[in-house]
C-alpha cells in the first residue's frame, strides 16, 4: 500500500495524517515536508495512526525529516503511532528523539509551542 498523506493546519501547525507503509519504495513524506518547509511552515505533527509498517528506510526518513525541521528552527511531534510502530521506536531508541503524543491537542500544542 502506498503512503497516503493528508495535511491540515491547526493553530499554525501542519498536521500530516499518514496512512499506509513508510518504507524504502515510498518517499512522498520527505518530499511533502521539504515542500512545506520551503513554503515557510516550521511546526509539524506526524499522525502515524494509519501507518501499519515502517522499515529501516522509513525510520531513516523520519530522522532526516526531524533533522530538516530542527535545522530550520522548527519542531515536530509524533502522534498516535500504532503499537507495532511504537515498539519499533522503542527498540531503536528513537522514542528518546521524537516527542510522542497520544492526543492530537497535546501534540499540536507542543509542536506549536515555539510559535
Helices and strands as residue ranges (DSSP letters): E 4-10, E 13-22, H 28-38, E 43-54, H 56-71, E 75-79, H 83-91, G 94-96, E 99-101, H 104-111, G 112-114
